[in-house]
Amino acid sequence: MGRKKREPETARIDALTHDGRGIVADTGKKIFVPGALPGEFVRILRRKRRKNYDEAELLEVLESAPTRIEPRCAVFGTCGGCSLQHLSAEDQRSIKQKTLADNLHRIGKLSPESWLAPLYDDAADGSWNYRRRARLAVKDVHAKGRVLVGFREARAPYVCDMRRCEVLEEPVASLLEALSTLIGNLSIRSRLPQIEVAVGDNATALVFRVLDPPTADDLERLESFSAVHGIGVGLQPGGPDSVSWLAGPDELLYSLPEFDMDLRFEPTDFIQVNGRVNRRMVARAVDLLAVEPEHRVLDLFCGIGNFSLPLARRSLQVLGIEGEGEQVQRARDNAQRNGIDNCEFRQSDLSVIDGNESWLKEGWDRLLLDPARSGADAIVERASVIGAERIVYVSCHPATLARDAGTLVNQQGYRLEAAGIIDMFPHTGHVESLAVFQKR
């Protein structure tokens, strides 16, 4: 017997998840509906049935919530890059604040003594055209007669058919159609799966992942595109270290003007996606760490020196530890570039420390943590060995922050003095946050 045909149904949305999915809760089994808001009466189609919940597509909003606004992007709801454009920036931040509070309470069994004001770009258009690092997918779609360049769709592994992107920084935001035309005229149009985007304060670079060598005609087209748009173009046939430049920028830089410095980075380096918010985040983290000129500071997961070098401006000595060797070298180069000689960088895998590392016990006054999504459990379990009086933890995942906060407070002798969100990724459900711990 064939599967029963799915039929549209109507429902009232009861609540909202942190990533913008409406929840229908009065049907015995929860139904998650992307794009629907609490209080709305909607027509939906269940697409996936699971044991404990179902997933549905929003077909029509029959009664709108007063908080709903018109999304700015033409492909909102299809593209998987944004999920919250139908809410105001203020409402988006409220959801993220609640997500952080819920995770701290549920996982860490705690709450901060005070909440920090949300950190975001408060310029009139500050939540748009902010994304300076991205990986664009590329697909030659014969049925459409064109090459698609953009992000993946929300409900399928296909590349979204988009002509521009409202969250990418210019000039790349307006170049998706031009990139589609460029790649469509290459002999390797079906062998070019992605483009790395890197926008610095001074230049823009695109790195094309190529599975086959481009022809001489291909190279001429790529070089012409670079010249016309003033963008560096590189080719990546293998890993990140295989990038070669057809017309590369002399260097990519971003500035931290409050600390009178700029940092050099490569297009494949990890840097914070939102440059404008990053400047505010670094300044707030340094202030909250309460660094004095006599303090020695340990910066773990330091990357290319985003926090280490500003901290060195205010302290006696900084040691930055990072797992990626190329990032460590970039951090050293950035220290030299900015005339900083009281900051050292070392390479170490911070996920497998055993407590015998010499740098753990060198007498640190302050500790800054900026780990990946997996958090810093190996570090916080040894916080009493490090002995820092004050810790600032910058997080990109509220669940692992909550877990690590629980360890610091319940096992390592700290109190959670303050916490708050950083709206690094407007219009998405991604929650960045910052927490301050003081030794009891």
C-alpha positions in Angstrom: 0.0 0.0 0.0 1.4 3.4 -0.9 2.1 6.1 1.6 -0.9 8.3 2.4 -0.8 11.5 0.4 0.0 14.6 2.5 -2.7 17.2 2.6 -2.4 20.9 3.7 -3.8 21.7 7.2 -4.4 24.8 9.3 -2.9 25.4 12.7 -2.3 28.1 15.3 1.4 28.8 16.2 2.0 28.7 19.9 5.7 29.5 20.3 9.0 30.1 18.5 12.3 28.3 18.5 15.6 30.2 18.7 16.2 29.8 15.0 12.8 31.2 13.9 10.7 28.1 13.5 7.1 28.4 14.7 5.9 25.6 17.0 2.4 24.1 16.9 2.1 22.4 20.3 -1.6 21.5 20.7 -1.6 18.5 18.3 -0.2 15.9 20.6 3.1 16.0 18.7 5.0 19.3 18.1 5.1 20.6 14.6 8.0 22.9 13.6 7.1 25.5 10.9 9.9 27.7 9.6 8.8 31.3 9.0 5.7 31.2 11.2 5.3 33.4 14.3 3.5 33.0 17.6 -0.2 33.8 17.4 -0.4 33.3 13.7 -3.0 31.1 12.0 -1.3 29.4 9.1 -1.8 26.8 6.4 1.0 24.2 6.4 2.1 21.0 4.8 3.9 18.4 6.8 7.1 17.4 5.0 8.9 15.2 7.5 7.3 13.0 10.1 9.6 12.0 13.0 9.0 10.1 16.2 8.7 13.0 18.6 7.9 15.9 16.2 7.1 16.8 12.6 8.5 19.4 10.2 6.2 21.4 8.0 6.4 23.9 5.2 4.6 27.2 5.6 2.2 27.6 2.7 0.2 30.7 3.7 -0.2 33.0 6.7 -4.0 33.4 7.2 -3.7 35.7 10.3 -0.5 37.6 10.8 1.2 38.4 14.1 1.7 42.1 14.8 5.5 41.5 15.0 5.8 40.2 11.4 7.6 42.5 9.0 8.3 42.2 5.3 11.6 40.4 4.6 14.1 42.4 2.7 15.6 39.5 0.7 13.8 38.2 -2.4 14.6 34.6 -1.6 13.9 34.6 2.1 12.3 31.3 3.0 14.0 29.5 0.2 17.6 30.3 1.0 19.0 28.6 4.1 21.3 31.6 5.0 18.7 33.6 7.0 15.8 32.5 9.1 14.7 35.6 11.0 14.2 38.4 8.4 10.5 38.4 9.1 11.2 39.8 12.6 12.6 43.2 13.6 16.2 43.4 14.7 15.0 44.0 18.3 12.8 41.0 18.3 15.6 38.9 16.8 17.9 39.9 19.7 15.2 39.1 22.2 15.0 35.6 20.9 18.8 35.2 21.2 18.8 36.6 24.7 16.1 34.1 25.7 18.1 31.3 24.1 21.2 32.2 26.1 19.3 32.5 29.3 17.5 29.2 28.7 20.8 27.3 28.0 22.5 28.7 31.1 19.6 27.7 33.3 18.9 24.3 31.7 22.5 23.1 31.1 24.6 25.1 33.5 22.0 25.3 36.3 22.8 29.0 36.8 22.1 32.6 35.7 24.4 35.6 35.7 24.4 38.2 38.5 23.7 40.8 35.8 22.9 40.9 32.1 25.1 42.9 29.7 23.4 45.1 27.1 23.2 43.3 23.7 26.2 44.1 21.5 25.3 45.0 17.9 25.9 47.5 15.1 23.5 50.3 15.9 23.9 52.1 12.6 20.7 52.7 10.7 21.5 49.9 8.3 23.8 48.0 10.6 22.1 44.6 10.2 22.6 44.4 6.5 25.7 43.8 4.2 27.8 42.8 7.2 29.2 39.4 6.2 32.8 39.8 5.2 33.7 36.0 5.1 31.6 33.4 3.4 31.7 30.2 1.3 29.4 30.4 -1.7 28.2 27.2 -3.4 28.4 26.9 -7.2 26.3 24.6 -9.3 25.9 24.3 -13.1 22.2 23.6 -13.5 21.3 22.5 -17.0 17.6 22.7 -16.4 17.9 26.4 -15.6 20.5 27.0 -18.4 22.8 28.9 -16.0 25.3 28.5 -13.2 23.9 29.2 -9.7 26.0 31.0 -7.2 24.9 31.5 -3.6 23.9 29.7 -0.4 22.2 26.3 0.0 18.4 26.1 0.1 16.7 25.8 3.5 14.9 22.5 2.9 17.1 20.9 0.2 20.8 20.5 -0.6 20.4 22.6 -3.8 22.0 25.9 -4.4 19.5 28.7 -4.1 18.7 30.6 -7.3 19.6 34.1 -6.1 20.7 37.2 -7.9 22.1 39.1 -4.9 22.6 38.7 -1.2 21.4 41.3 1.4 23.8 40.1 4.2 27.1 39.8 2.2 29.4 42.8 2.3 29.6 44.9 -0.9 30.9 44.5 -3.5 30.2 40.8 -3.4 26.5 41.3 -2.4 25.9 42.7 -5.9 28.1 40.4 -7.9 26.3 37.0 -7.7 24.8 37.5 -11.2 28.1 38.6 -12.6 29.8 35.5 -11.0 27.1 33.3 -12.5 27.8 34.7 -16.0 31.6 34.5 -15.5 31.6 30.8 -14.5 29.0 29.9 -17.1 31.5 31.0 -19.8 34.3 28.9 -18.4 35.3 25.4 -19.8 35.3 24.1 -16.2 31.9 25.5 -15.2 30.8 22.1 -13.9 34.1 21.6 -12.0 34.1 24.7 -9.9 32.0 23.8 -6.7 32.6 26.8 -4.4 34.0 30.3 -3.9 35.6 31.6 -0.7 34.7 35.2 -0.1 37.0 37.5 2.0 36.3 41.3 2.3 38.9 43.4 4.1 38.8 47.0 5.0 41.1 47.7 2.1 40.4 45.0 -0.5 38.2 42.1 -1.6 39.4 38.6 -2.6 37.6 35.6 -4.1 39.2 32.2 -4.1 37.7 29.7 -6.7 37.9 26.0 -5.8 38.8 24.3 -9.1 38.7 20.5 -9.6 40.2 20.7 -13.1 42.9 23.1 -14.4 41.4 26.1 -16.2 42.3 26.7 -19.8 44.2 29.7 -21.1 40.8 31.2 -22.2 39.4 30.6 -18.7 42.4 32.4 -17.1 41.9 35.3 -19.4 38.2 35.6 -18.4 39.1 35.4 -14.7 41.8 38.0 -14.9 39.4 40.3 -16.9 36.7 39.9 -14.1 39.3 40.8 -11.5 40.3 43.9 -13.4 36.8 45.1 -14.1 35.6 44.7 -10.5 38.8 45.5 -8.7 38.8 42.2 -6.9 41.6 39.8 -6.2 41.1 36.3 -7.8 42.8 33.1 -6.6 42.6 29.5 -7.6 42.5 26.6 -5.1 43.1 23.2 -6.7 43.7 21.4 -3.3 43.8 22.4 0.3 44.0 26.0 1.7 47.8 26.1 1.2 47.3 25.4 -2.6 45.9 28.8 -3.4 47.6 30.7 -6.2 46.8 34.2 -7.3 45.9 35.3 -10.8 45.5 38.9 -9.5 45.7 39.0 -5.7 45.5 41.9 -3.4 48.8 42.9 -1.9 47.2 42.1 1.5 43.9 41.9 3.2 43.5 43.9 6.4 40.9 44.7 9.0 41.3 47.5 11.6 40.8 47.8 15.3 41.0 51.6 15.5 40.4 51.9 19.3 43.7 50.0 19.7 45.5 51.7 16.8 46.1 48.5 14.9 45.3 46.6 11.8 45.5 42.9 11.3 46.5 41.0 8.1 44.6 37.9 7.2 44.4 35.4 4.3 41.1 34.6 2.5 41.0 31.1 4.0 41.8 32.3 7.6 39.2 32.2 10.3 38.1 35.8 11.3 34.9 37.1 12.8 32.3 37.4 10.1 31.0 40.8 11.1 33.8 43.3 11.1 31.8 46.2 12.6 30.5 44.1 15.5 33.9 42.6 16.0 35.4 46.0 16.7 32.8 46.5 19.5 33.2 43.0 20.8 37.0 43.3 21.2 36.7 46.6 23.0 34.0 45.3 25.3 36.0 42.1 26.1 39.1 44.0 26.9 37.1 46.4 29.2 35.3 43.5 31.0 38.6 41.7 31.5 39.7 44.8 33.6 43.3 44.5 32.5 45.9 46.6 34.3 49.4 47.5 33.1 51.0 44.9 35.5 48.8 42.0 34.5 49.8 38.9 32.6 47.1 37.6 30.3 46.5 34.2 28.7 44.5 34.2 25.5 43.4 30.7 24.4 42.1 29.9 20.9 43.7 33.2 19.9 43.6 32.8 16.1 45.5 35.6 14.3 45.6 37.8 17.4 42.1 39.4 17.4 42.0 39.7 21.2 45.7 39.1 22.1 47.1 42.1 20.4 44.6 44.6 21.8 45.2 43.1 25.2 48.9 43.6 24.8 48.3 47.3 24.5 46.9 47.4 28.0 48.9 44.7 29.9 52.4 43.7 30.9 52.5 40.4 28.9 50.2 38.3 26.7 50.5 34.7 25.7 48.3 33.5 22.8 47.7 29.8 22.2 46.2 28.5 18.9 45.9 25.0 17.4 46.4 26.0 13.7 50.1 26.6 12.8 49.3 29.1 10.0 47.1 31.2 12.3 50.0 31.3 14.9 52.4 32.6 12.3 49.9 35.2 11.1 49.5 36.3 14.7 53.2 36.7 15.1 53.4 38.7 11.9 50.5 40.9 13.1 52.4 41.6 16.3 55.4 42.7 14.4 53.3 44.7 12.0 51.8 46.7 14.9 55.0 47.1 16.9 53.9 44.8 19.7 56.8 43.1 21.5 55.1 41.9 24.7 52.9 39.3 23.1 54.0 35.7 22.4 52.2 33.1 20.4 52.5 29.3 20.6 50.8 26.3 18.8 49.0 23.7 20.9 45.9 21.5 20.5 43.7 22.9 23.3 41.3 20.0 23.1 43.7 17.4 24.4 45.7 19.1 27.2 46.5 16.9 30.2 47.3 19.5 32.8 51.1 19.1 32.5 51.6 21.9 30.0 54.1 24.4 31.3 52.1 27.4 30.1 49.1 26.5 32.3 51.2 27.2 35.4 53.0 30.4 34.5 51.0 32.6 36.9 48.2 34.3 34.9 46.1 37.3 36.2 43.5 37.2 33.4 42.2 34.5 31.0 40.4 35.1 27.7 38.6 32.2 25.9 37.3 32.3 22.4 36.7 28.6 21.4 34.9 27.0 18.5 31.4 25.5 18.9 32.7 22.5 20.8 33.7 24.9 23.7 36.6 24.8 26.1 35.9 21.9 28.5 39.5 20.7 28.7 40.5 24.2 29.7 37.8 25.1 32.2 38.4 21.8 34.0 41.9 23.1 34.8 40.9 26.7 35.5 42.1 26.4 39.1 45.5 25.4 37.8 45.7 28.5 35.5 44.6 30.6 38.5 43.3 33.7 36.7 41.3 36.0 38.9 39.0 37.0 36.1 37.9 35.2 32.9 36.1 36.5 29.8 34.6 33.8 27.7 33.5 34.6 24.1 31.2 31.9 22.7 29.6 31.0 19.4 27.4 28.2 20.9 25.2 28.9 24.0 25.0 25.2 24.9 28.7 24.7 25.3 29.1 28.0 27.0 26.4 26.9 29.5 28.2 23.6 30.1 31.6 25.3 30.6 30.0 28.0 32.8 28.6 25.2 35.0 32.1 23.7 35.4 33.6 27.1 36.3 31.0 28.0 38.9 30.2 24.6 40.4 33.7 23.0 40.4 36.4 25.7 39.8 35.5 28.4 42.3 34.2 31.2 40.1 31.0 33.1 40.0 29.2 34.2 36.8 29.3 37.9 37.1 27.7 38.9 33.8 26.6 37.6 30.4 25.0 38.9 27.3 24.5 38.3 23.6 26.6 39.5 20.6 24.5 39.9 17.5 27.3 38.9 15.2 24.9 37.2 12.6 21.8 39.4 12.2 18.8 37.7 10.6 20.0 34.2 11.5 19.4 32.1 14.6 23.1 32.0 15.4 23.8 33.1 18.9 27.2 34.6 19.9 27.6 35.5 23.5 30.0 36.8 26.1 30.3 35.8 29.8 32.4 37.2 32.6 33.7 35.1 35.5 35.3 36.3 38.8 37.1 34.1 41.2 35.3 33.7 44.5 
